[in-house]
Amino acid sequence: MEHRKVYHAQILSRPPYEITVEGPVSSEELRRLSMHPQLDAFRRPLDQFEALIEIASLPEGRMIIARHHDVIVGYVTFHYPDEMERWSQGGMQDLIELGAIEVADDYRSLGLGSKMIRTAFKEDQMENYIVFTTEYYWHWDLKSSGLDVWEYRKMMEKLMQTVDMVWYATDDPEICSHPANCLMVRIGKNVPLESKEEFDRIRFHQRFMY
């Protein structure tokens, strides 16, 4: 399917910073920037930077960033689910994963996360998709945030709710392995019934869970 991408940019005044939130950005545009060294939640910053460039080059990939001058200080990724995970079963062309969201420590509490996510959904460009995210507590920065798992979970739910993502049940073993983990989903208004039904089959492998 054709993946419609509508670029948006906004400059946020957050003294002492002037931060640009923009996207989706191309891999070529990313290569002109550098990665903030505090963006290390998933892997080393340089390795993660290469991963972001790769995602941006995918037909379905969407990379939304926050940058201070030419330094990336936050990002949100959208892409097809990993082929090793259950969410790729069925090869759904209209199932997109919000894969990662990260903001450098020095730039947190500035509202960058919600601004980046909302940028991705502007002008109804995600209405043809089921967008989901899997929240696992072991990816959360509990140490720097000072939050416990339930406070962090509540913060992530509130963040995803800014684009009307809601909690969905599933019997996925990884999500069920800890009660703080969760699946959050937004079903676009143009998604056909057969895609919704296929997503339900993917969410539940044990039919008695219905």
Residue, then its C-alpha position, 0 to 999 in steps of 0.5 A: m500500500e502507498h504510505r502517505k507522509v506529510y511533513h510538519a515542523q514546529i519551533l518550540s521556545r523552551p528557554p534556554y532552548e529553541i527546539t524544532v520538532e519535525g517529521p517525517v524526516s528522510s534518511e538523507e536529512l538525518r545524516r546531516l544531524s548528530m545524536h545527543p549522547q544521552l540517547d542511549a536507552f536502547r543501544r549506544p547512541l551511534d548505533q541507534f543513530e544508524a538504526l534511525i537512518e535505516i527506519a527513515s529509509l523504509p517505505e512505511g518508516r516514519m521518523i519524527i525528531a526533536r532537535h536543538h540546532d543540528v543535534i537530535v535530542g528526541y525521536v519517535t519511530f514508526h515502522y512495520p513490526d519486527e518479523m520475529e514478533r507475533w505482531s508481524q503474523g499475517g503480514m498486515q500492510d496497515l498495521i504500524e508499530l510505534g516502536a520507540i520514543e526517547v528524549a535526552d535527559d537534559y530535555r525531558s519535562l519540556g513536552l517533547g514526547s507529546k509534540m513528536i507523537r502528535t506530529a506523526f498523526k497530523e492531517d489524518q495521515m495515520e487514518n488508514y492504519i492500526v497503530f500500536t505500541t508495546e510498553y515494557y517496564w524494562h525499557w523505562d528509565l526508572k532511575s533517572s525519572g525517579l518514578d516507580v513502574w506504576e507511575y511510569r506506566k501512567m505517564m506512558e498511558k497519558l502520553m499515548q492518549t494524546v493521539d487517542m491510543v487506548w489500552y487493549a487486552t492481549d495474551d502475548p506472553e511478553i506483555c503478560s509477563h509483568p502487570a505493568n506492561c501493556l498494549m496500546v492501540r489506535i485504529g484509524k477511521n479508514v481501517p477496514l473491518e477485515s483488518k480489525e478482525e485480523f488484528d484481533r486474531i493476532r492479539f489473542h492466540q488462546r481463543f478462550m481469552y475472548 
